[in-house]
């Protein structure tokens, strides 16, 4: 009977900052191949990765290209609203399991999220959103 080797699963971590190191270490300890993207090449998560790219989470098309090139099985963003939006976008485009871009936008835009809570009669604290510093002076 032939031996069938399992393909090592690859996770793309969007963000490699200090606070994102623990999930990267955990993935490595579970045998995943880890790819990181972060616009700061000195961030410590890059040193833990099998392959690291100095690409900003704001460059959604650049991150998508990396994900396709590396043939990732999953995309993960830990502790960052900016990274969460990009992870959702890449997951959708590659048809991977993940949050929708619509949900990521809702959850990462505090003003829209508060509106959502109010529309669904969920508890919210009084708040007000300002578009500029001069708007805030009017209170």
KOLMARBA-947276 format. One record per residue (C-alpha): residue number from 1; residue in three letters; chain; x negated, z negated, y negated. Coordinates in Angstrom, 1 decimal. Each point is the difference from the previous one (the first is absolute). Layout:
REM residues N
(NUM,ALA,A,(X,Z,Y))
...
***
This chain:
REM residues 139
(1,UNK,A,(0.0,0.0,0.0))
(2,UNK,A,(-1.5,1.0,-3.4))
(3,UNK,A,(-0.7,-2.6,-2.6))
(4,UNK,A,(2.0,0.6,-3.1))
(5,UNK,A,(-1.6,-1.4,-3.2))
(6,UNK,A,(2.2,-1.3,-2.7))
(7,UNK,A,(-0.6,1.3,-3.4))
(8,UNK,A,(-1.1,-2.7,-2.4))
(9,UNK,A,(2.7,-0.5,-2.6))
(10,UNK,A,(-1.1,0.5,-3.6))
(11,UNK,A,(1.4,-2.0,-3.0))
(12,UNK,A,(-0.5,1.0,-3.6))
(13,UNK,A,(-0.2,-3.0,-2.3))
(14,UNK,A,(0.8,0.9,-3.6))
(15,UNK,A,(-2.1,-2.6,-1.8))
(16,UNK,A,(-3.2,-1.7,1.0))
(17,UNK,A,(-0.2,-2.9,-2.4))
(18,UNK,A,(-0.9,-3.6,0.9))
(19,UNK,A,(3.6,-1.0,0.6))
(20,UNK,A,(0.5,3.0,2.3))
(21,UNK,A,(-2.9,-0.9,2.3))
(22,UNK,A,(1.9,-2.3,2.5))
(23,UNK,A,(2.4,2.7,1.1))
(24,UNK,A,(-2.9,2.5,0.4))
(25,UNK,A,(-1.9,-2.5,2.1))
(26,UNK,A,(3.1,-0.7,2.1))
(27,UNK,A,(0.5,3.8,0.7))
(28,UNK,A,(-3.6,0.3,1.0))
(29,UNK,A,(0.3,-3.0,2.3))
(30,UNK,A,(2.9,1.7,1.7))
(31,UNK,A,(-2.0,3.1,0.7))
(32,UNK,A,(1.4,2.3,-2.7))
(33,UNK,A,(-2.2,2.5,-1.8))
(34,UNK,A,(0.2,-0.9,-3.7))
(35,UNK,A,(-0.2,2.4,-2.9))
(36,UNK,A,(0.1,-1.4,-3.6))
(37,UNK,A,(0.7,1.6,-3.4))
(38,UNK,A,(-0.8,-1.8,-3.2))
(39,UNK,A,(-1.3,1.3,-3.3))
(40,UNK,A,(-2.6,-2.8,0.0))
(41,UNK,A,(-2.8,0.8,2.5))
(42,UNK,A,(-1.4,-3.6,-0.3))
(43,UNK,A,(3.2,-1.6,1.3))
(44,UNK,A,(-0.7,-2.0,3.2))
(45,UNK,A,(2.7,1.7,2.2))
(46,UNK,A,(-2.0,3.2,-0.1))
(47,UNK,A,(-2.9,-1.6,1.8))
(48,UNK,A,(2.3,-1.0,2.8))
(49,UNK,A,(1.5,3.5,0.5))
(50,UNK,A,(-1.0,2.6,2.5))
(51,UNK,A,(0.2,2.4,-2.9))
(52,UNK,A,(0.6,-0.7,-3.7))
(53,UNK,A,(1.1,2.3,-2.8))
(54,UNK,A,(-0.4,-0.8,-3.7))
(55,UNK,A,(3.4,1.4,-1.0))
(56,UNK,A,(2.6,-1.8,-2.2))
(57,UNK,A,(3.4,-1.1,1.3))
(58,UNK,A,(1.4,1.9,-3.0))
(59,UNK,A,(-1.3,3.2,1.4))
(60,UNK,A,(2.8,0.4,2.5))
(61,UNK,A,(-0.9,3.6,0.9))
(62,UNK,A,(-3.6,-0.9,0.6))
(63,UNK,A,(1.0,-2.9,2.2))
(64,UNK,A,(2.4,2.2,1.9))
(65,UNK,A,(-2.8,2.5,0.6))
(66,UNK,A,(-2.2,-2.8,1.4))
(67,UNK,A,(2.8,-1.1,2.3))
(68,UNK,A,(0.5,3.5,1.3))
(69,UNK,A,(-3.8,0.6,0.4))
(70,UNK,A,(-0.4,-3.3,1.9))
(71,UNK,A,(3.2,0.6,2.0))
(72,UNK,A,(1.1,-3.6,-0.6))
(73,UNK,A,(2.7,-1.7,2.1))
(74,UNK,A,(1.0,-2.4,-2.7))
(75,UNK,A,(-0.3,-0.8,-3.7))
(76,UNK,A,(-0.2,-3.5,-1.3))
(77,UNK,A,(0.0,-1.5,-3.5))
(78,UNK,A,(-0.6,-3.7,-0.4))
(79,UNK,A,(0.8,-2.0,-3.1))
(80,UNK,A,(0.2,2.8,-2.5))
(81,UNK,A,(3.0,1.7,-1.6))
(82,UNK,A,(-2.1,3.1,-0.8))
(83,UNK,A,(-1.2,0.3,3.5))
(84,UNK,A,(3.5,-0.6,1.5))
(85,UNK,A,(1.3,3.1,-1.8))
(86,UNK,A,(-2.8,2.2,1.2))
(87,UNK,A,(0.4,-1.3,3.6))
(88,UNK,A,(3.7,0.8,-0.1))
(89,UNK,A,(-0.7,3.5,-1.3))
(90,UNK,A,(-2.7,0.7,2.6))
(91,UNK,A,(2.1,-1.4,2.9))
(92,UNK,A,(2.9,2.2,-1.0))
(93,UNK,A,(-2.0,3.1,-0.3))
(94,UNK,A,(-1.7,-0.6,3.4))
(95,UNK,A,(3.3,-1.1,1.6))
(96,UNK,A,(-1.5,-3.4,0.9))
(97,UNK,A,(1.8,-3.3,0.2))
(98,UNK,A,(0.1,-1.7,-3.4))
(99,UNK,A,(2.1,-0.7,-3.1))
(100,UNK,A,(1.7,2.8,-1.8))
(101,UNK,A,(-1.4,1.0,-3.4))
(102,UNK,A,(3.4,-0.9,-1.5))
(103,UNK,A,(-0.2,-3.6,1.4))
(104,UNK,A,(-3.6,-0.3,-1.1))
(105,UNK,A,(0.8,1.0,-3.5))
(106,UNK,A,(2.9,-2.4,-0.1))
(107,UNK,A,(-2.0,-3.0,1.3))
(108,UNK,A,(-3.0,0.7,-2.3))
(109,UNK,A,(1.9,0.5,-3.2))
(110,UNK,A,(1.2,-3.5,-1.0))
(111,UNK,A,(2.6,1.2,-2.5))
(112,UNK,A,(1.6,2.3,2.5))
(113,UNK,A,(-0.1,-2.6,2.7))
(114,UNK,A,(1.8,-2.5,-2.3))
(115,UNK,A,(2.6,2.6,-0.7))
(116,UNK,A,(0.4,0.5,3.8))
(117,UNK,A,(0.4,-3.7,0.5))
(118,UNK,A,(2.7,-0.3,-2.7))
(119,UNK,A,(1.9,3.1,1.3))
(120,UNK,A,(0.1,-1.6,3.4))
(121,UNK,A,(1.0,-3.4,-1.4))
(122,UNK,A,(-3.2,-1.7,1.2))
(123,UNK,A,(-1.5,-2.8,-2.0))
(124,UNK,A,(-2.3,0.9,-2.8))
(125,UNK,A,(-1.6,-1.9,-2.8))
(126,UNK,A,(0.8,1.1,-3.6))
(127,UNK,A,(-2.6,2.6,-1.1))
(128,UNK,A,(-0.6,2.8,-2.4))
(129,UNK,A,(-2.2,3.1,0.2))
(130,UNK,A,(-1.9,1.3,-3.0))
(131,UNK,A,(-1.5,3.4,-0.4))
(132,UNK,A,(-2.4,-1.0,-2.7))
(133,UNK,A,(-1.5,-3.2,-1.7))
(134,UNK,A,(2.1,0.8,-3.1))
(135,UNK,A,(3.2,-0.2,2.0))
(136,UNK,A,(-0.9,-3.5,1.2))
(137,UNK,A,(-0.4,-1.1,-3.6))
(138,UNK,A,(3.8,0.4,-0.6))
(139,UNK,A,(1.0,-3.0,2.1))
***
